[in-house]
């Protein structure tokens, strides 16, 4: 098991979201050093999105970077996958989108640049990230946290509603 545990959150609420997330998982698998580990699929209510936004399909994968990969190079690939899935430049904050890929954590790496913040600054506050992440890594301790993922999930107080799909 690699020491750098890399987690990527996937979300979609525009188009055939189940198929889009599945295709994104397959693409991540194709660039991973080892087969990715996949969470179940979940539907979730939108968080901080415009009124009337559709439900999301969410999941998390554990990704195994190649030796030459960096968080920044992976982020570039994630953004390319989003564009390939039909994502357009934002016109409204948190608007509906066919694919959203967020780099949640890269082991103990901490970054705070204009293009990348690691760990993801709101992941520990979002049930739609923590629930699928807890399937894969309940004992993972995100950098900057004192509580592992399962504990963060248990302590979370949010209005989000998730439903297990697969």
C-alpha positions in Angstrom: 0.0 0.0 0.0 1.5 3.4 -1.0 2.2 5.9 1.7 0.6 8.7 -0.4 -3.1 8.1 -0.3 -4.7 10.1 -3.1 -8.5 10.7 -3.1 -10.5 12.2 -5.8 -14.2 13.2 -5.4 -16.5 12.9 -8.4 -19.8 14.7 -8.9 -22.3 15.3 -11.7 -25.7 16.9 -11.9 -26.1 17.6 -15.6 -26.7 15.0 -18.3 -26.6 11.3 -17.7 -24.8 11.7 -14.4 -24.5 8.0 -13.6 -22.8 7.3 -17.0 -20.6 10.4 -16.8 -19.3 9.5 -13.3 -18.7 5.9 -14.4 -16.8 7.0 -17.5 -14.7 9.4 -15.4 -13.9 6.5 -13.0 -12.8 4.4 -16.0 -10.6 7.3 -17.3 -9.0 7.7 -13.8 -8.3 4.0 -13.8 -6.5 4.3 -17.1 -4.0 6.8 -15.8 -3.6 5.3 -12.3 -0.5 3.2 -11.5 -2.8 0.5 -10.0 -6.5 0.0 -10.5 -8.4 2.7 -8.7 -10.6 1.8 -5.7 -14.1 3.0 -6.2 -16.8 3.9 -3.7 -20.4 3.3 -4.3 -22.5 5.9 -6.1 -24.6 8.2 -4.1 -27.3 10.8 -4.9 -27.1 14.0 -2.9 -28.9 17.2 -2.5 -27.0 20.2 -3.9 -24.9 22.2 -1.5 -24.4 26.0 -2.0 -25.9 25.7 -5.5 -28.4 28.0 -7.2 -32.1 27.3 -6.3 -33.6 24.5 -8.3 -30.3 22.7 -9.0 -30.7 19.0 -9.8 -29.5 16.3 -7.5 -25.9 15.1 -7.8 -24.4 11.7 -8.3 -21.3 11.5 -6.2 -18.5 9.1 -5.6 -14.8 9.0 -4.5 -11.9 7.0 -5.9 -8.6 6.2 -4.3 -6.1 6.9 -7.0 -2.5 5.6 -7.3 -0.3 8.1 -8.9 2.6 7.2 -11.2 6.0 8.0 -9.9 6.4 11.2 -12.0 2.9 12.5 -11.1 2.5 15.5 -8.9 -0.7 17.0 -7.4 -0.5 19.8 -10.0 0.0 17.5 -13.0 -3.0 15.4 -11.8 -5.1 18.5 -11.3 -4.4 19.4 -15.0 -5.6 16.0 -16.1 -8.7 16.2 -13.9 -9.6 19.6 -15.4 -9.1 18.1 -18.9 -11.5 15.3 -18.1 -14.1 17.8 -16.9 -13.8 19.7 -20.2 -14.0 16.4 -22.2 -17.3 15.6 -20.3 -18.8 18.9 -21.4 -17.9 21.3 -18.6 -17.9 24.9 -19.6 -16.4 27.9 -17.8 -18.4 29.0 -14.8 -21.0 31.7 -15.2 -22.7 31.1 -11.8 -21.1 29.8 -8.6 -21.7 26.1 -8.1 -24.0 25.9 -11.2 -25.1 22.5 -12.6 -22.2 20.7 -14.4 -21.7 17.4 -16.2 -18.6 16.6 -14.2 -16.8 18.0 -11.2 -13.5 16.3 -10.1 -11.9 17.5 -6.9 -8.5 16.4 -5.6 -9.4 15.8 -2.0 -6.1 14.7 -0.5 -2.6 13.6 -1.6 -1.3 11.9 1.4 0.1 14.4 3.9 0.7 17.0 1.2 -0.4 20.6 2.0 -0.7 23.1 -0.8 -2.2 26.6 -0.9 -1.7 28.2 -4.3 -4.0 30.0 -6.6 -4.6 26.8 -8.6 -4.6 24.1 -5.9 -5.4 23.8 -2.2 -4.6 20.5 -0.5 -6.3 19.0 1.4 -9.5 20.2 -0.2 -10.6 23.0 2.2 -14.3 22.0 2.5 -14.1 18.2 2.1 -14.4 17.6 5.9 -17.7 19.6 5.9 -19.4 17.8 3.1 -21.4 14.6 3.6 -21.3 14.0 -0.2 -17.5 13.7 0.1 -17.2 12.0 3.5 -19.8 9.3 3.0 -18.2 7.7 -0.1 -14.7 8.4 1.3 -15.6 6.5 4.5 -16.3 3.5 2.4 -12.7 3.4 1.1 -10.7 4.9 4.0 -12.6 5.3 7.3 -9.3 5.5 9.2 -7.7 8.1 6.8 -6.6 11.2 8.7 -6.8 14.2 6.4 -3.9 16.7 6.8 -4.9 19.3 9.3 -7.6 17.2 10.9 -7.4 15.5 14.3 -10.2 13.0 13.5 -10.2 10.3 10.9 -12.8 10.3 8.1 -15.3 8.0 9.9 -15.3 10.3 12.9 -15.6 13.4 10.8 -18.7 11.8 9.2 -20.2 10.9 12.5 -19.7 14.4 13.9 -21.1 16.1 10.8 -24.2 18.2 11.2 -25.6 19.2 7.8 -28.9 19.4 5.9 -27.5 17.2 3.1 -29.5 14.2 2.1 -27.6 11.2 0.6 -29.1 8.1 -0.9 -27.0 5.0 -1.7 -27.3 4.0 -5.3 -24.8 1.2 -6.0 
